[in-house]
C-alpha cells in the first residue's frame, strides 16, 4: 500500500467511524445542552459546597448530566472549588462529567459494545469512591487551602453568563427563548469539542492502517496472569496522555486499540485517562499550583489504574466481559447503507442544523472569545455607536482593557 492509499484509507475509515456514531453524538449533546441551559448555576454551587458525602453525590449526578468536554469539566470544577466546594466534590464532578455522560455511553455502545458502556459507567462510580477514600493520602488540608487560594488568584476564565434560568419550566419547553438557551449551549459544546472529536476520529482512522502487528508489540498478551492485566491498564493511560485527545474523542481510538489486542481493562484505563492528558495537566498547574497539580494527577492515575483492574475483575467474575473474536477493521469502519442508521443520521443532521440556525438567528459573536451568545440575554457594551455582546463579565473586562479607555457604554 503506497502513501496515497494509506492517506485515502485513513480519511475514509475516519469518516466511516464518524458516520457510525453521528446521531448518538447529536443526541448526547442535545441532552447535555438542555441540562446546562435549564439547571441554575447558583443551585449547583450550593449543592456542591463543602466535602460531605451529600456534596459528592450531587457532584456526581450533576457531572453526569453536564457537558462531556474535559476542558469544560476542569474549568467548572475550578470555579466551584474557588467558591467553596471541596476537592472531593470538584474531582467527583470531573470524573462524572467525563465518564458518566450520555454521549460517551452511546458512542461506546455503537462502536465496541454495551459491555464497554456499562463498564465505563461502573468504572466512573468506582473511581469516585476510590478517589474519596484515597484523597487525604495525597492532599492534606493545608495543601488544599493553598490550592484554593491559588485558584482564587488565577484568571477566572470563562464562566458563561447564565441564560434563561428564571423562566418557568413550561415556558422553557414552549418558548423560542428557552430553546435558544439550549441551542447556544449545544453550539458552545461543539465549539469546544469539535477539534477533540475530529482528531479522535482521524487518529483512529490512521492508526488502524498500522495493523494489529503494531499493537502486539505494545501489549503483553501471553505472559502469566496477572502481568498482562497490570501492564495493559498502565500502558492504556500512557497512550491516552500521549495522544492529547480526551472526552468523546478518545472512543474511536479505544475501538482501534481493542481491535489491536489491548485487554478489556486496558481499554477502560485508556478511556478513564482523559483527565490527565498533557494540555489538562498544564491547566491544573495554572489553576492550582505545581504541588497540588502533581498530587491530584498522581491520585487520578492511581484511581484510574485500580478502577480498571476492579471493573475488569468484576465483569470477568460475572461473565460480562466481551466474549468472542475481536472486531475487525471492517466491523469498526462500517459502510454507508440505506438502513435505520441513515435515517437516524439524517435526523441528527436536521437537529444539528436547527440548533445552529437558531443561534444564527438570535445570536451574536463575542468579540473576545468568539462564542455565540443570545443577543436578548447576553451582557453588552457600546463602543463608538456599535453594540457588542459578551458571554461573561470576563470578556467584557477584557474588551474594555483592549480598547484602552475608549468610550464604552455601560454593560447590561
C-alpha positions in Angstrom: 0.0 0.0 0.0 1.6 3.3 -1.1 1.4 6.6 0.8 -1.6 7.9 -1.2 -3.5 4.7 -0.4 -2.7 5.0 3.3 -3.9 8.6 3.3 -7.1 7.7 1.4 -7.9 4.7 3.6 -7.1 6.7 6.8 -9.6 9.5 5.8 -12.2 7.0 4.6 -12.1 5.0 7.8 -12.2 8.2 9.9 -15.4 9.2 8.1 -17.0 5.8 8.3 -16.4 5.7 12.1 -17.9 9.1 12.5 -20.9 8.0 10.4 -21.4 5.1 12.8 -21.9 7.4 15.8 -23.1 10.8 14.4 -26.7 10.5 15.6 -25.6 9.4 19.0 -23.3 12.4 19.4 -26.0 14.9 18.4 -28.5 13.2 20.9 -26.0 13.3 23.7 -25.0 16.9 23.1 -28.7 17.9 23.0 -29.5 16.3 26.3 -26.4 17.9 27.8 -27.4 21.3 26.4 -30.9 21.1 27.9 -29.5 20.3 31.4 -26.9 23.1 31.1 -29.5 25.7 29.9 -32.2 24.9 32.4 -30.4 24.0 35.7 -29.5 27.2 37.6 -25.7 27.5 38.2 -26.2 29.0 41.7 -28.1 25.9 42.7 -25.3 23.7 41.5 -22.8 25.7 43.6 -24.9 25.4 46.7 -25.3 21.6 46.3 -21.6 21.1 45.9 -20.3 23.3 48.7 -18.1 21.6 51.3 -16.8 18.0 51.2 -19.7 16.0 52.7 -20.9 12.7 51.1 -24.1 14.5 50.0 -22.0 17.1 48.2 -20.0 14.3 46.5 -23.3 12.6 45.5 -24.6 15.8 44.0 -21.4 16.5 42.2 -21.5 13.0 40.6 -25.1 13.4 39.5 -24.6 16.9 38.1 -21.4 16.0 36.4 -23.1 13.1 34.7 -25.8 15.5 33.4 -23.3 18.1 32.1 -21.2 18.5 29.1 -18.6 15.8 28.3 -15.9 18.2 27.4 -12.9 17.5 29.6 -11.7 21.1 29.4 -15.1 22.5 30.4 -15.3 20.0 33.3 -12.0 21.1 34.6 -12.9 24.8 34.3 -16.3 24.3 36.0 -14.7 22.3 38.8 -12.1 25.0 39.4 -14.9 27.6 39.6 -16.8 25.5 42.1 -13.6 24.9 44.1 -12.9 28.6 44.2 -16.4 29.2 45.7 -16.1 26.6 48.5 -16.6 23.1 47.0 -14.1 20.7 48.5 -11.5 18.8 46.5 -13.5 15.6 46.6 -16.7 17.1 45.0 -14.7 19.0 42.5 -12.8 15.9 41.3 -16.0 13.8 41.5 -17.6 16.3 39.2 -14.7 16.0 36.7 -14.8 12.2 36.8 -18.6 12.1 36.3 -18.6 14.7 33.6 -16.1 12.7 31.5 -17.2 9.1 32.3 -20.9 9.1 33.1 -22.3 11.3 30.3 -24.9 10.2 27.7 -22.9 10.7 24.6 -19.9 8.8 25.7 -22.0 5.8 26.6 -23.9 5.9 23.3 -20.8 6.1 21.2 -19.1 3.3 23.1 -22.1 1.1 22.7 -22.3 1.6 19.0 -18.5 1.2 18.3 -17.5 -1.6 20.6 -20.4 -2.9 22.6 -22.7 -2.5 25.5 -20.2 -4.1 27.9 -17.9 -1.2 27.5 -20.7 1.3 28.1 -21.7 -0.5 31.3 -18.1 -0.8 32.4 -17.5 2.8 31.8 -20.4 3.9 34.0 -19.5 1.4 36.7 -15.8 2.4 36.5 -16.8 6.1 36.8 -18.5 5.3 40.1 -15.6 3.1 41.3 -13.1 5.9 40.5 -15.1 8.4 42.5 -15.3 6.1 45.5 -11.6 5.3 45.3 -10.7 9.0 44.9 -12.8 9.8 48.0 -11.1 7.2 50.1 -7.6 8.0 48.9 -7.7 11.7 48.7 -6.2 12.6 52.1 -3.2 10.2 51.4 -2.3 12.6 48.6 -3.7 16.0 49.5 -3.7 17.3 53.1 -5.9 20.2 54.3 -3.2 22.8 54.3 -2.3 22.0 50.7 -6.0 22.1 49.7 -6.3 25.5 51.2 -3.1 26.7 49.4 -4.6 25.4 46.2 -7.9 27.2 46.8 -6.1 30.5 47.4 -4.1 29.9 44.2 -7.3 29.2 42.2 -8.9 32.4 43.6 -5.9 34.4 42.3 -5.9 32.6 39.0 -7.6 34.0 35.9 -11.3 33.3 36.3 -11.6 32.4 32.6 -14.9 31.7 31.0 -17.9 31.4 33.3 -20.6 32.0 30.9 -23.5 34.3 31.7 -26.4 32.2 32.7 -29.3 32.4 30.3 -33.0 31.7 30.8 -32.7 30.2 34.3 -35.5 32.4 35.6 -38.1 31.1 33.1 -40.8 28.6 34.4 -40.4 25.1 33.1 -43.5 25.3 30.9 -42.2 28.4 29.2 -38.7 26.9 28.7 -40.3 24.0 26.9 -42.7 26.1 24.7 -40.8 29.3 24.0 -38.3 30.1 21.4 -36.2 31.8 24.0 -36.0 28.7 26.1 -34.8 26.6 23.2 -32.4 29.4 22.2 -30.7 28.8 25.5 -30.4 25.1 24.7 -29.1 25.9 21.2 -26.4 28.2 22.4 -25.2 25.6 24.9 -25.3 23.0 22.2 -23.2 25.2 19.9 -20.8 26.1 22.7 -20.1 22.5 23.4 -19.5 21.7 19.8 -17.2 24.7 19.5 -15.2 23.4 22.5 -15.1 19.8 21.4 -15.1 19.6 17.6 -11.3 19.6 17.4 -11.1 16.8 20.0 -13.7 14.7 18.3 -12.2 15.3 14.8 -8.7 14.4 16.0 -10.0 11.3 17.7 -11.6 10.0 14.5 -8.6 10.9 12.4 -6.2 9.2 14.8 -8.3 6.1 14.9 -8.6 6.0 11.1 -4.9 6.4 10.5 -3.7 4.2 13.4 -5.9 1.5 12.1 -3.7 1.4 9.0 -0.8 0.2 11.1 -2.4 -3.3 11.5 -2.7 -5.5 14.6 1.0 -6.4 14.4 1.9 -3.0 15.7 -0.3 -3.3 18.8 1.0 -6.8 19.6 4.4 -5.1 20.4 2.7 -2.7 22.8 0.6 -5.0 24.9 1.6 -8.1 26.8 -0.9 -10.9 26.0 0.8 -14.2 26.6 2.6 -13.8 30.0 1.3 -15.4 33.2 -1.6 -13.7 34.9 -1.9 -11.0 36.3 1.0 -9.4 34.5 -0.9 -8.8 31.2 -3.8 -7.1 33.0 -1.5 -4.9 35.1 0.7 -3.9 32.1 -2.3 -3.1 29.9 -4.0 -0.9 32.5 -0.7 1.1 32.9 0.0 1.4 29.2 -3.6 2.4 28.4 -3.4 5.7 30.3 0.1 6.4 28.9 -1.3 6.1 25.4 -4.1 8.5 26.3 -1.7 11.1 27.8 0.5 11.0 24.7 -2.5 11.1 22.2 -3.5 14.6 23.5 -7.1 13.5 22.8 -9.8 13.5 25.5 -13.5 13.2 26.1 -15.6 11.6 23.4 -12.6 11.9 21.0 -11.0 9.0 22.9 -13.6 6.5 21.9 -12.6 5.9 18.3 -9.1 5.2 19.3 -10.3 2.9 22.1 -12.1 0.9 19.4 -8.9 0.6 17.4 -6.9 -0.4 20.5 -9.5 -3.1 21.4 -9.3 -4.5 17.8 -5.5 -4.4 18.1 -5.3 -6.6 21.2 -5.4 -4.5 24.4 -7.3 -6.1 27.3 -10.8 -5.1 28.4 -9.2 -3.4 31.5 -6.7 -1.7 29.3 -9.4 -0.1 27.2 -11.2 1.1 30.3 -8.0 2.6 31.8 -7.3 4.3 28.4 -10.9 5.8 28.5 -10.6 6.9 32.1 -7.4 8.8 31.5 -8.8 11.8 29.5 -8.4 14.0 32.6 -4.6 13.6 32.6 -3.7 14.4 29.0 -0.8 16.9 28.8 -2.8 20.1 28.0 -5.0 19.5 31.0 -2.0 18.8 33.3 -0.7 22.2 32.3 -4.2 23.7 33.2 -4.1 22.1 36.6 -0.7 23.7 37.3 -2.0 27.1 36.2 -5.2 26.8 38.3 -3.9 25.2 41.5 -0.1 25.5 41.6 2.5 22.8 40.9 2.4 20.9 44.2 -1.4 20.4 44.2 -1.4 19.6 40.4 1.2 16.9 40.8 -0.6 15.4 43.8 -4.1 15.2 42.1 -2.5 13.9 38.9 -0.9 11.0 40.7 -4.1 10.4 42.6 -6.2 10.3 39.4 -3.7 8.0 37.7 -3.8 5.6 40.7 -7.6 5.6 40.8 -7.8 5.0 37.1 -5.5 2.0 37.1 -7.1 0.4 40.2 -10.6 1.1 39.0 -9.9 -0.5 35.6 -8.5 -3.6 37.4 -11.5 -3.8 39.7 -14.1 -3.4 36.9 -12.2 -5.9 34.8 -12.2 -8.4 37.6 -15.9 -7.9 38.4 -17.0 -8.3 34.8 -14.8 -11.4 34.4 -16.3 -12.9 37.6 -19.9 -12.2 36.4 -19.2 -13.4 32.9 -19.9 -9.9 31.4 -16.5 -9.4 29.8 -16.7 -9.2 26.0 -16.6 -12.7 24.5 -15.8 -14.0 21.0 -13.4 -12.7 18.4 -12.2 -9.1 18.5 -13.9 -6.7 16.0 -12.1 -6.5 12.7 -11.4 -3.2 10.8 -14.5 -3.8 8.6 -16.6 -4.3 11.8 -15.4 -1.0 13.2 -15.4 1.0 10.0 -18.8 0.1 8.6 -20.3 1.2 5.3 -22.9 3.8 4.5 -26.1 1.9 3.7 -29.7 2.6 3.2 -31.0 1.5 6.6 -32.2 2.8 10.0 -28.7 4.3 10.7 -29.1 6.6 7.6 -32.5 7.8 8.9 -31.1 8.5 12.4 -28.1 10.3 10.9 -30.3 12.5 8.7 -32.4 13.3 11.8 -29.2 14.1 13.7 -28.1 16.4 10.9 -31.5 18.2 11.0 -31.3 18.7 14.8 -27.7 19.9 14.4 -28.7 22.4 11.6 -31.7 23.6 13.6 -29.7 24.3 16.7 -27.1 26.3 14.7 -29.8 28.1 12.7 -31.4 29.2 16.0 -28.1 30.6 17.3 -27.5 32.4 14.0 -31.0 33.9 14.1 -30.8 35.1 17.7 -27.1 35.2 18.3 -24.1 37.5 18.1 -20.4 36.6 18.3 -18.5 37.6 21.4 -15.6 39.7 20.0 -13.2 38.4 22.7 -13.6 34.7 22.8 -15.6 34.0 19.6 -18.5 32.3 21.4 -22.0 32.7 20.1 -24.4 34.4 22.5 -28.1 35.2 22.5 -28.5 39.0 22.0 -31.6 39.1 24.1 -29.9 37.8 27.2 -26.2 38.4 26.8 -24.1 41.1 28.5 -23.5 44.0 26.2 -21.5 47.2 25.8 -21.5 50.1 23.3 -18.4 51.4 21.6 -18.4 54.3 19.0 -22.1 53.7 18.4 -21.8 50.0 17.9 -23.2 47.4 20.4 -21.1 44.3 21.3 -22.4 41.2 23.1 -20.5 39.1 25.5 -20.7 35.6 27.1 -19.3 36.7 30.5 -18.1 39.6 32.7 -14.6 38.2 32.0 -15.0 39.0 28.3 -16.5 42.4 28.9 -13.5 43.4 31.1 -11.0 42.0 28.5 -12.8 44.0 25.8 -12.6 47.2 27.9 -8.9 46.6 28.6 -8.2 46.1 24.9 -9.6 49.5 24.0 -7.6 51.5 26.4 -10.2 53.7 27.8 -12.2 54.5 24.7 -15.8 55.4 25.5 -17.8 52.3 26.4 -21.4 52.3 27.3 -22.4 50.5 30.5 -22.6 46.8 30.3 -26.0 45.4 30.8 
